[in-house]
Each structure stands twice: as C-alpha cells, then as structure tokens.
Amino acid sequence: MTKPQNPVQMAVIGAAHGINGELRVKTFTGDPLALADYGPLYARDGRAFQIVDIRPANTVVVVRFKGISDRNAAEALAGTELFVDRSMLPDDGEEDAFYHADLVGLAVRDDTGADIGKVVAVHNFGGGDILDVTLGGRKGVLIPFTQAAVPDVSIKDGFVRIDPAAAGLIDDEDGDEPGRAGFDPKGRPRGPKDAGGNR
C-alpha cells in the first residue's frame, strides 16, 4: 500500500528509548499494543514504518521499527505523526460511533435542513470532541460535538445537522440567563484608568 488517501492518525513518535533505535510512541488506539495490528504506518510525507517489536511502558509503548537500529536514527523521528488509511480501520457497527476522519468534509445543515457550512476538522483539547466548521465564509467556528448541539449525523448521506442555539451560534430564545438581567459587557468596570490594559 502507498501513502493513505484518507489518513487517520494512529500515533505520534516521541523520544528515543535507549541506544538501539527503540522509540517511545503515544498511540491513539483503544489498546496501545493494537498499533502493530494495522500493518505499515505512514508519515505525512509517505514514508512507511513497519513495527518489528512493541511493548507497553507507562502511558506509551516502546516500539522498534524495521530499519531503525541506533539512537541517532531514532532521534531523527521524534514528533513524526503516524497514519493508516481509513479503510484499514474496523467498523464496529455502533450507530453513534464515528472516526474523526468520517466527520471531516461532511456538510453542516441547520434545523431547517439547509446547507450552511462544512466540517473541516475535529479537535479534542481534553473536554470532549469539537467540530471545526466553516459557516457562511467564517472559518474556525467551533461547535461542541454533543447530542444537543449536533443531534443528527449521517455519514452515509454526507451531513451533520446542528441545533444553532445548542451549538452557541445564536442567543437562546428565552434570553434570560439567571443572574444576567441587565448585564452590559461594554459597561462593566475594568479597574482604574492608570491600571493599563485595553479601554
């Protein structure tokens, strides 16, 4: 197989481990040792990496790749992201389970069914998945990937439907948040004039 056409990131290479070419690798697989089950892994530039040996080590795995036999060669690979093609990943049959690669490129529809944008990336900064979408020419609009904000996902039909209010794109119809009556963000005090900052 050549460079993946629909790449899914499986791991990222970290620091060298020892002097014999082994590397610490952070995996994004459910079972870290399963990284060896997907066949060759590919870097963004198309280089292929074949796992010869893998073992657990705290929060990472220690991997020996074919052709990497000394510390200098291993150190040169630090930070390399490793991918497989989406076709190599199993479909577990769960209706509400998606790979990030499945979501990228889907149309974004509003609650009326009109196309209003496109999913360009999926991020997770530790608080859950977030869809990065373009909406009406605006790039980098972030929408929480929750049931409330994204009630419908159809990989087969190529779209996600969002609830604009739950996604934070419009004000809630009630507009009455507890403790917010009469709040004017422009009128709030910002400290003494000589304290600096934007005024």
Secondary structure, DSSP 8 states (H G I E B T S, - for coil): --S-SSEEEEEEEEEEETTTTEEEEEE-SSSGGGGGGG--EE-TT--EE-EEEEEEETTEEEEEETT--SHHHHHTTTT-EEEEEGGGS-----TT---HHHHTT-EEE-TTS-EEEEEEEEEESSSSEEEEEEETTEEEEEEE-STTT--EEETTTTEEE--TTTTTSS--SS---TT-TT--GGGS----GGG-S--
